[in-house]
């Protein structure tokens, strides 16, 4: 892509983002914040964890975004008997009696990992390696995944029997933890009207893989003032028990605080949030705007918080 300078490229990014939002809105009703967070994750080279009950159009949302971005998309339904080779791929003997690697579902630009907590840790670990390293290992060989690569995993907050909850260290791999709630009454009316007829929508391709990679790199180049970085790092330090910036509410209600990856994601997320709003550099308000979904899964409540009925969201709001 040819632009005179980064400022011109950022202006083009804002136009593309608005077109993308409009296109997605032709299929997805409401869920503006969810769509925004998923897109910020993509352009920040992060991954997203969606938590919500069944039937809230999580699969449709990811499929729609993949279509509008002109990317390949695979959905993996995680089950207790899913093995690593089912998602990575495996080697087979071809007609010439040579081993040949058959790529699995992970070899796609966008992966929907449906109900990630229903599959054993062995399979979860291979997905998380792919998320972090952008590669998979099979039979001792490493295979690089396509670029861009984005994982959107879902978890069902109900029916926790027989599940394999992700440890905090593995949850930390996700940039955002987004909570999906039921639609508003007017939105649900519109959903029912749209989905109970033969009407189908063909989406326009707003971006391609090359343009997405360009804008991902552009986001990284956005300058950030020292006071904004200090605010982000101080906010994360407030969640820790032994930090000089520890807050009283954290000492009272938190068992464990957020790690350095939270600080990194706050800054890169603030850059992207600023860019989609037409700003050439993020400010503290941009950090605050994306703080909740970044910190939600990185702090651990203690028994006193549960006894007092204090939620993670309440603690984050007080820290902000």
QUIKA-V534217 format. One record per residue. N is the residue number from 1. RES is the residue in one small letter. PSI is psi in degrees with one decimal (999 if undefined). Layout:
N|RES|PSI ; N|RES|PSI
//
This chain:
1|x|134.0 ; 2|x|116.9 ; 3|x|149.7 ; 4|x|-39.0 ; 5|x|177.0 ; 6|x|-31.3 ; 7|x|-42.7 ; 8|x|-38.2 ; 9|x|-39.0 ; 10|x|-37.4 ; 11|x|-39.0 ; 12|x|-35.4 ; 13|x|-42.2 ; 14|x|-43.0 ; 15|x|-46.0 ; 16|x|-40.5 ; 17|x|-43.1 ; 18|x|-41.2 ; 19|x|-40.1 ; 20|x|-44.7 ; 21|x|-42.9 ; 22|x|-42.4 ; 23|x|-44.5 ; 24|x|-36.1 ; 25|x|-14.7 ; 26|x|-22.2 ; 27|x|-44.1 ; 28|x|125.1 ; 29|x|127.1 ; 30|x|-148.6 ; 31|x|35.3 ; 32|x|-45.0 ; 33|x|-39.1 ; 34|x|-46.3 ; 35|x|-44.0 ; 36|x|-45.0 ; 37|x|-38.4 ; 38|x|-43.3 ; 39|x|-38.5 ; 40|x|-40.3 ; 41|x|-45.0 ; 42|x|-48.9 ; 43|x|-11.1 ; 44|x|5.0 ; 45|x|35.8 ; 46|x|-173.0 ; 47|x|162.5 ; 48|x|137.9 ; 49|x|121.1 ; 50|x|127.2 ; 51|x|120.4 ; 52|x|158.2 ; 53|x|162.7 ; 54|x|152.8 ; 55|x|12.9 ; 56|x|20.9 ; 57|x|32.6 ; 58|x|-45.5 ; 59|x|-43.9 ; 60|x|-39.5 ; 61|x|-48.5 ; 62|x|-41.8 ; 63|x|-41.2 ; 64|x|-44.4 ; 65|x|-42.1 ; 66|x|-41.6 ; 67|x|-47.2 ; 68|x|-26.5 ; 69|x|-4.2 ; 70|x|35.8 ; 71|x|157.5 ; 72|x|149.4 ; 73|x|133.5 ; 74|x|140.0 ; 75|x|130.4 ; 76|x|119.9 ; 77|x|111.3 ; 78|x|128.9 ; 79|x|163.4 ; 80|x|-20.8 ; 81|x|10.7 ; 82|x|128.0 ; 83|x|158.1 ; 84|x|-39.8 ; 85|x|-22.1 ; 86|x|-27.8 ; 87|x|-30.2 ; 88|x|-43.5 ; 89|x|176.7 ; 90|x|164.8 ; 91|x|139.9 ; 92|x|162.6 ; 93|x|123.2 ; 94|x|-173.4 ; 95|x|-18.2 ; 96|x|12.1 ; 97|x|33.4 ; 98|x|147.4 ; 99|x|134.2 ; 100|x|131.6 ; 101|x|123.6 ; 102|x|115.7 ; 103|x|142.6 ; 104|x|-168.9 ; 105|x|-20.6 ; 106|x|-18.0 ; 107|x|73.8 ; 108|x|163.8 ; 109|x|-43.8 ; 110|x|127.8 ; 111|x|127.5 ; 112|x|108.0 ; 113|x|91.5 ; 114|x|123.1 ; 115|x|63.6 ; 116|x|-24.9 ; 117|x|5.5 ; 118|x|3.0 ; 119|x|151.7 ; 120|x|158.9 ; 121|x|-32.1 ; 122|x|-44.5 ; 123|x|-39.0 ; 124|x|-42.6 ; 125|x|-39.5 ; 126|x|-36.4 ; 127|x|-42.1 ; 128|x|-30.6 ; 129|x|-42.6 ; 130|x|-39.8 ; 131|x|-43.6 ; 132|x|-45.7 ; 133|x|-12.0 ; 134|x|33.2 ; 135|x|162.5 ; 136|x|157.4 ; 137|x|125.4 ; 138|x|126.1 ; 139|x|39.4 ; 140|x|-2.2 ; 141|x|146.8 ; 142|x|137.7 ; 143|x|125.0 ; 144|x|137.3 ; 145|x|161.4 ; 146|x|153.0 ; 147|x|128.0 ; 148|x|157.8 ; 149|x|125.6 ; 150|x|130.8 ; 151|x|126.8 ; 152|x|110.5 ; 153|x|147.3 ; 154|x|150.5 ; 155|x|142.0 ; 156|x|120.5 ; 157|x|-9.7 ; 158|x|171.1 ; 159|x|65.3 ; 160|x|-2.4 ; 161|x|136.5 ; 162|x|20.1 ; 163|x|169.0 ; 164|x|84.1 ; 165|x|140.1 ; 166|x|131.2 ; 167|x|158.2 ; 168|x|-38.0 ; 169|x|-31.8 ; 170|x|-33.0 ; 171|x|-30.3 ; 172|x|-17.3 ; 173|x|-21.3 ; 174|x|132.5 ; 175|x|-47.9 ; 176|x|146.0 ; 177|x|106.3 ; 178|x|128.6 ; 179|x|122.6 ; 180|x|124.7 ; 181|x|170.5 ; 182|x|148.5 ; 183|x|158.1 ; 184|x|162.3 ; 185|x|-46.9 ; 186|x|-37.0 ; 187|x|-39.9 ; 188|x|-36.4 ; 189|x|-45.7 ; 190|x|-39.4 ; 191|x|-46.3 ; 192|x|-40.9 ; 193|x|-39.0 ; 194|x|-29.8 ; 195|x|3.4 ; 196|x|23.6 ; 197|x|-179.7 ; 198|x|6.1 ; 199|x|132.4 ; 200|x|146.0 ; 201|x|127.9 ; 202|x|117.9 ; 203|x|146.8 ; 204|x|146.1 ; 205|x|114.3 ; 206|x|-37.7 ; 207|x|160.7 ; 208|x|175.6 ; 209|x|-41.6 ; 210|x|-42.4 ; 211|x|-37.9 ; 212|x|-45.7 ; 213|x|-39.3 ; 214|x|-47.8 ; 215|x|-31.9 ; 216|x|-44.3 ; 217|x|-33.7 ; 218|x|-42.5 ; 219|x|-42.0 ; 220|x|-26.8 ; 221|x|-8.6 ; 222|x|128.7 ; 223|x|149.0 ; 224|x|132.7 ; 225|x|148.9 ; 226|x|-37.1 ; 227|x|-29.1 ; 228|x|-42.7 ; 229|x|-42.6 ; 230|x|-38.4 ; 231|x|-44.1 ; 232|x|-46.4 ; 233|x|-38.0 ; 234|x|-37.2 ; 235|x|-42.9 ; 236|x|-40.4 ; 237|x|-28.0 ; 238|x|-22.9 ; 239|x|-7.7 ; 240|x|146.5 ; 241|x|-36.6 ; 242|x|15.5 ; 243|x|153.3 ; 244|x|-17.1 ; 245|x|10.7 ; 246|x|137.0 ; 247|x|159.5 ; 248|x|-38.8 ; 249|x|-33.4 ; 250|x|-43.7 ; 251|x|-32.1 ; 252|x|-39.5 ; 253|x|-9.0 ; 254|x|139.3 ; 255|x|-31.2 ; 256|x|142.5 ; 257|x|-180.0 ; 258|x|150.5 ; 259|x|-177.9 ; 260|x|-27.6 ; 261|x|-29.5 ; 262|x|-41.8 ; 263|x|-43.2 ; 264|x|-45.9 ; 265|x|-32.4 ; 266|x|-40.1 ; 267|x|-47.9 ; 268|x|-36.0 ; 269|x|-38.8 ; 270|x|-36.8 ; 271|x|-48.4 ; 272|x|-39.4 ; 273|x|-39.4 ; 274|x|-43.2 ; 275|x|-43.3 ; 276|x|-16.3 ; 277|x|13.7 ; 278|x|17.2 ; 279|x|146.6 ; 280|x|-5.5 ; 281|x|139.4 ; 282|x|154.1 ; 283|x|-174.8 ; 284|x|-33.0 ; 285|x|-33.2 ; 286|x|-36.0 ; 287|x|-44.8 ; 288|x|-34.9 ; 289|x|-29.9 ; 290|x|8.5 ; 291|x|-41.3 ; 292|x|-52.4 ; 293|x|-18.1 ; 294|x|-36.6 ; 295|x|-20.9 ; 296|x|-43.1 ; 297|x|10.1 ; 298|x|-2.0 ; 299|x|146.7 ; 300|x|123.1 ; 301|x|149.5 ; 302|x|-179.8 ; 303|x|-30.9 ; 304|x|-37.7 ; 305|x|-42.7 ; 306|x|-38.6 ; 307|x|-36.7 ; 308|x|-1.5 ; 309|x|31.5 ; 310|x|129.2 ; 311|x|162.1 ; 312|x|-41.8 ; 313|x|-40.5 ; 314|x|-42.7 ; 315|x|-43.9 ; 316|x|-42.6 ; 317|x|-38.9 ; 318|x|-36.2 ; 319|x|-31.0 ; 320|x|999
//
